[in-house]
Amino acid sequence: MNLIEMNLICKSYKNIGFETEVLRDISFSIEEGEYVSIMGPSGAGKSTLMAIMGCLDLPTSGTYYLDGEEVEKVSDRQLSRVRNEKIGFVFQAFHLLPGVKALDNVMMPLMYCSKVPKDAKQRAKDALAKVGLADRTHHTPGQLSGGEQQRVTIARALINHPKIILADEPTGNLDSTNGVEIMKTFDHLNEEGTTIILITHDMEVARHARRIITFKDGQIESDRINASIQKSKTGPSGAHVQ
C-alpha cells in the first residue's frame, strides 16, 4: 500500500516582480514500511519537499496523497491531527524545551491530542527505553550529550506511534560517533516496521536506506534501490541470508 503518493508536485514562491520555482513535476510513491533517503545538495529543494510531505506547506500545483487522503482537501484542523498522529518529525536542531525533563519533553505531542491518554507517562517511558534512554527520564537537555538529545527527539517523534518518521539532516549537529548511533536507531525502527524518510546531503547517512531518491535543481535526478543494502542481504550466489 502506498503511504505517500506525489503526482506532478510543483512549488514556487512569488516575490515582487519575479517567481522562484523550487520544485518541478515531482512524482513518486513510498510504500508503508519503506526506508528512503531523499538526497541532494543545499538548494536542491529537499527542505521544501519535506515541508510538503510533513503537511507543513502545500504545493503550488499537483496532488499529494498521505495514507489515502488528498492533503489539499483536508481542513487545517484535520491537518494538525495528521501531523500529530501520523508523522513523527526529527530535525537537525533538537527543539527540546530547556530545563524540562526528558520524560516531559517526550510527552509534549500528547498534550495536543483531543484527549490526553491516561497512559501518557508510561508511553513516554517506553519511547525513551526504545531509544536506549530508560535511565535518562529525569535529565534535562543541558544534562544530556548531543546524541542523547537527538535520541530524546526520536522518542518524542515515536510517542503517538506514527506511520512515518520524517527526519531532516538528523545527524547534522552531531559528531561522527553519535551520528552512527543515531543511524543505528533509525535502522532498528525500520526493522520493526516504521516507515523512515531521511532528508540528507550526506551519502553516509543516505546509504542506510534501502532506496535513494536524488534531487537536483528542484527535480528528481534518480530514484534507485541501494545496491549495497541489497548485497548485504544476500550471500555470494545471491541467495538470501537469514
N, C-alpha and C positions, 0 to 999 in steps of 0.2 A: 504494500500500500504506500502511495506517495504521501509523505507527511508535509513536504514542501513542493509546490509546483509554481514555477515562474514562467510566464509566457510574454515574450517581447516587452520586457520591462525597460522603460526609459526614465531617466530622471535628469531634469535640468533646473537651474536656478537663474532667475531673472534679476539683473541689476540695471541701473539706469543706463539705457542706451544699448545694452547687449545682453545676450543669454549664454550661459555656460552649460554645455551638455556634459554630464558626469557619467551617466550610464546609457548605453545604446543597445537596444534589442537583446536584452539578456533573457535567455530561455534555458532552464534546466529543472530537474526534479531531484528530490532527495527522499529516499525511502526510509521508513521507520527502522531504527537500529543501525543506520549507516554511520561511518566515521569519515568526515570530509574536511579537507583543508581548502580554504579559499585563499590563494596566494597571489602576490604581486607587489610591485614597488609602491612607495608612497605616491599618492596621486592617481593610482590606478582605478579608484572607485570602490575599494573594499569596504571602507567605513560607511559609505553611503548605502552600499548593498546590505551591510549588517543592520543599519537603522531600519531599512525596509523589511528585512526578514524578521527583525525583532518587533515589528509593529510600532516603531518609534517615529516612523515617517511613511508617507505614501508616495508611490511612484507618480510621475507626471502622466504616463500612459502605460498600457499593458495591464495584465491581470496577475494577481498573486493569491494563490490558494494555500491556506495553512490548515492542515488537518481537515481538509474538505470544505472549509469556509472561504468564500471570496472576501478577502480582508477589506477591500474598498467599500463593501456593502455593509460592514459591521459598524454599529454605533460606537461612539467614543467610550461609553460605559462598558460595552462588551469588550472593546479592545483592551481596556485596563484589566479586565478579568483574564483575557487571553494571555497578556504579558505576565501576569502574576501567577497563573496556574499552569500554563503550557510551556513557558520558556524560562530557563534559568540563565541569567546573564553573569558572565565573568569578564571583567575589564582589566586592562593593564594597570590602571590606578585602582587601588583596593576598595575605596569608597566605604571604609568602615567608620563607625562613629567613634571618635576618640574618647577614651575614658570609660567606654562601655564594655562590659564583659563579652567575651566571645559568644557565650550562650545567648545573650540578648541581641547581639548583632545578627546572629543566625536566625533568630525568631522574627526579625523585622518584617519579612514579607507576609507572615501570618497575621500581622496587625492590620493589613489591608484587605483581608478576606471579609466577606459579608458577615461571617460569624467565626470568631477566633476558635480554633479547635481546642477541645478540653485537654488534649494530649500535646499541646504546643511545646511545652518544655521538654518532654520526652522525645518528641520528633527532632528537636534541635540537638539534644544529646546524641541521638542516633546518627544524625547527619555529621556531627563532629567526629564521632567514632569511625564513621565510614571513611573519613579523610585522614585518619590517624591522629586525631587531636582530642581523644577522650579525656586526657589529663590536662587539657588547657581550657576547660569550660569557663573558669573564673578569671582568666587572664585578659587584660585589656590589650588593644593593639600595640601600645607602647611597650608591653612586656613580651611581645612576640617577634620572632625574626620575620624578614620579608617573605620567606617561603611559607611560614606558618600563617601569616596574614592572608596570603593568597589562598591557602587551603581553607581558611575561615570563609572567604568569599565563595569558594566552591561549595562548601557546606550550606551556606546561605542560598546559593542557587538551587540546591537539591531539596530544600525544605518542603516545597509543595509537590514533590515527585513529578517534575516536569517531563514532558516528552522529549524536549530538546535542551541541550546545553549549548549556548551561543557564546563563544569565548573570543574576545578581541585582544590579540597580542598578549596572551596570558602570562608569558614569561618575560615580557619586555622590561619589567622593573626588577628582575631577579638575576643573581649570579648564575653561572652555569650549573653548579651543583644543585641549587634549589630549583632551577629550571627543569632539570632532569627528573627530580622528584614530582614536580607538578605534572609533567607529561605522563609519568607512570600512573598518577591518579586518574587522568583522563582515559588512559588506555584501559584501566581496570573498570571504570564506569561504563565504557563502551562494551567491554566483555560481558557486563551484566545486563546489557540491552538498551542503555541510554543512547539516543542519537546525539552525536557530538559534531559540532561545526566549529572549526578553528579559523579565525581570520588572522593571517600572519604574512610577514615578508621574509621569514626565516625558514630556509629549506630544512634545517634540522628539526624544527617544530613540525613543518608540513609533512615530513616523512613518516610521522607516527600514524597518519591517516591512511585508510585503505583506498582513498580516492582523492585526487588533487585537481582542483579547478584553478587554472591560472588566468589572471586578469592582466590586461594591458590597455591603457588609454580608454578605460570605460567599457571594454568589450572582452568577451571570453576568448582567450588565445588558445587554450587547450583544456580538455576535460578527459582525464585518463585514470586508469587503475594504477595504483602504486605497485610497480613490479617487485620492489624489494620486499614488501609485505607479503605478496603472493608467493614469492620464492621461499620465504621463511616458513610458510605453512606446508611446503611440500618437500619430499625427500629428493635424492639425486635423480630418480627416474620420473619425478613429477607426482609420485604417489603422496596422498595426504598423510601428514604426520600427526598422530594422535598425541 
